[in-house]
Amino acid sequence: MLLSSGVVWRHHTVEDFHAECPDGDPALQRRVVEDLDDALDWLESLGVEPAARETGNPLTVGRRYDTRALTAALVRAAGDVRLDEPFREAGILATGGFGARLARERGLLLRANEWSEGDGLDYGVARGGSLTAGLEQFYGRALPGRVDEGEYVSAAQLYARHALVLDDEGHDLGEAAWHESDLVQRLPGGRAWYVVDARALRRSVRERTVADLVEAARSAGGDVRPAAELPFAVPASAKLVEPPFVAVRVYAAVTHTTGGLRIDEQARVLDGDGRPMPGLLAAGADAGGIFTGGYGSGLAAALVFGRIAAETALA
Ligand SMILES: Cc1cc2nc3c(=O)[nH]c(=O)nc-3n(C[C@H](O)[C@H](O)[C@H](O)COP(=O)(O)OP(=O)(O)OC[C@H]3O[C@@H](n4cnc5c(N)ncnc54)[C@H](O)[C@@H]3O)c2cc1C
């Protein structure tokens, strides 16, 4: 959470959410859509002012936070936060999924904290918890190479929609959805070339331009070169009209996993028969089945189901 962009958002409606993540559990998606606004107000009641009350994306609503301020407020409210102390027994699992393990096993870059190895998942399964579908899925972002954690946000190459995306033989890998996580998950061998023309370089991506993002790749030590220097002939494309044509080497990076422990609307982990397990709850990326088949706000799901898990535990 501390490393993130801090945009806590939701789709406008449950229907939009489900259309975007068609294999996710509609009941869990409904909770995110219906509970998020109250949860954001609760955050503010802890003394965290949002940096912005909009996401800058017409497809979504939410608020943007300075993640240091947010973390400080949550630590203050929680009181007893211990670092370097892995849990032994737990009632609420919230270890952030198994992105580190997935990235290592698939030979992909990791764009997240290195400790989310799946300890919550393993613990939940050992106690009899069941898993959702889509365990191979993740929230993907393209990076120009291995970068320092302080550059996870700024070095992300988020302009596939303006680029011709090519594999190592020069084949067109097709179009990406608006969030580009779909494309990143299907890059062959976890890598590609993004080729852009001068018009694309002028396009805006959030508060920067594609040219800024290409420059970020170059200064992070990435491979940025004239497209004529690629080891294959670049196919003709409506995306490459105005020279110069620039090619950027990108690699798929795992931000977090989206499959995980199966939970119900009260954040209770379900066993193999779909029955809630006594005394075992999961929230955040340890809980799967919310974004299956698509992309959504991991911060929103963590906030909403973290609060629900606490309420269930107290009840
Ligand atoms: C670069 C980046 C940008 C992002 N931008 C956004 C964004 O703008 N909007 C959005 O919605 N989402 C964003 N995300 C995703 C978001 O950060 C996650 O979805 C969210 O943090 C998940 O919350 P969580 O509590 O499940 O996991 P985390 O926030 O990862 O917290 C899990 C914690 O558990 C700890 N842990 C792991 N194993 C153990 C163990 N055995 N014992 C004790 N502790 C353990 C980890 O160290 C970690 O501190 C971004 C993520 C990254 C990395």
The ligand as an ORCA input file, in Angstrom:
! r2SCAN-3c Opt
* xyz 0 1
  C       3.550      0.342     -7.433
  C       2.125      0.035     -7.040
  C       1.101      0.896     -7.435
  C      -0.217      0.608     -7.048
  N      -1.185      1.533     -7.322
  C      -2.441      1.290     -6.905
  C      -3.457      2.287     -7.035
  O      -3.215      3.443     -7.421
  N      -4.729      1.949     -6.703
  C      -5.032      0.723     -6.177
  O      -6.187      0.488     -5.874
  N      -4.090     -0.202     -5.978
  C      -2.805      0.055     -6.300
  N      -1.838     -0.866     -6.054
  C      -2.223     -2.153     -5.423
  C      -2.417     -2.004     -3.923
  O      -1.254     -1.470     -3.341
  C      -2.738     -3.378     -3.328
  O      -3.881     -3.901     -3.966
  C      -3.036     -3.283     -1.840
  O      -1.936     -2.707     -1.161
  C      -3.347     -4.656     -1.285
  O      -3.512     -4.536      0.106
  P      -3.107     -5.714      1.063
  O      -3.348     -5.256      2.449
  O      -3.730     -6.958      0.583
  O      -1.531     -5.925      0.821
  P      -0.281     -4.977      1.127
  O      -0.630     -3.557      1.119
  O       0.794     -5.471      0.214
  O       0.104     -5.368      2.621
  C       0.437     -6.684      2.985
  C       1.485     -6.617      4.049
  O       1.655     -7.919      4.624
  C       3.026     -8.100      4.896
  N       3.317     -9.543      5.014
  C       3.548    -10.446      4.035
  N       3.778    -11.662      4.569
  C       3.686    -11.526      5.920
  C       3.810    -12.431      7.023
  N       4.098    -13.726      6.854
  N       3.645    -11.934      8.272
  C       3.367    -10.621      8.482
  N       3.223     -9.719      7.463
  C       3.384    -10.172      6.202
  C       3.714     -7.442      3.721
  O       5.034     -7.134      4.060
  C       2.851     -6.187      3.542
  O       3.332     -5.127      4.343
  C      -0.513     -0.584     -6.345
  C       0.518     -1.424     -5.937
  C       1.824     -1.115     -6.265
  C       2.918     -2.001     -5.745
*
